Amino acid sequence: MMKNLIVGGIGVLASILLFGVTLISASIYSLYLSQPAGNGWDSNLGVLGTALVNIGIIPFLLSLVFFIIGAHYVYKGIKE
C-alpha cells in the first residue's frame, strides 16, 4: 500500500537526518577537542573518533534502527 511507502520513506529520511546531525555535532565538538585548552583526545581513536565516542553511540544505533525499519516498510510497500 501507499501507506507503507510513506512510513518507510519517513523512517529512511529520519535515519539520514539523525546520522547527519550526529556527524555534524561530532565534527564541531572535535574542533573543541583539538584546541590547546580542550579536553584532549585519544590517540587510538583520533580527534573525530573521540568526539563520536563522547557524543555517544545511541544516535548511530537509532539511525540504524530507523533505516532498517524504513527500508523494510518501503520494500513491503513496493511488494504489495
C-alpha positions in Angstrom: 0.0 0.0 0.0 0.9 3.6 -0.3 0.8 4.0 3.5 3.8 1.6 3.8 5.8 3.6 1.3 5.1 6.8 3.2 6.0 5.4 6.6 9.1 3.8 5.1 10.2 7.0 3.4 9.8 8.9 6.6 11.8 6.3 8.5 14.7 6.4 6.0 14.7 10.2 5.9 14.7 10.4 9.7 17.6 8.0 9.7 19.6 10.1 7.3 18.8 13.3 9.2 19.8 11.8 12.5 23.0 10.4 11.1 24.0 13.7 9.5 23.2 15.8 12.6 25.3 13.4 14.7 28.3 13.7 12.4 28.0 17.5 12.2 27.9 17.7 16.0 30.9 15.4 16.4 32.9 17.5 13.9 32.0 20.7 15.8 33.0 19.1 19.1 36.2 17.8 17.6 37.3 21.4 17.0 37.0 21.9 20.7 39.0 18.8 21.5 41.9 19.8 19.3 42.3 23.2 20.9 45.2 23.6 23.4 42.7 24.4 26.2 40.4 21.5 25.1 39.9 18.2 26.9 42.3 16.4 24.6 41.7 13.3 22.5 42.5 9.6 22.4 45.4 8.9 20.1 44.0 5.5 19.2 40.6 6.9 18.0 41.8 10.2 16.6 40.0 13.5 17.1 36.8 12.6 15.3 36.6 9.2 16.8 37.0 10.6 20.3 34.3 13.1 19.6 31.9 10.4 18.3 32.5 8.3 21.5 31.9 11.3 23.7 28.7 12.3 21.9 27.5 8.7 22.2 26.7 5.6 20.2 22.9 5.8 20.8 22.2 8.3 17.9 24.0 5.9 15.5 22.1 2.9 16.7 18.8 4.8 16.5 19.7 5.8 12.9 20.5 2.2 12.0 17.2 1.0 13.5 15.2 3.7 11.7 16.9 2.9 8.4 16.2 -0.9 8.7 12.6 -0.4 9.7 12.1 2.2 7.0 13.7 0.1 4.3 11.5 -2.8 5.4 8.4 -0.7 5.0 9.5 0.6 1.7 10.2 -3.0 0.5 6.8 -4.1 1.9 5.0 -1.2 0.1 6.7 -1.9 -3.2 6.0 -5.6 -3.0 2.2 -5.0 -2.5 
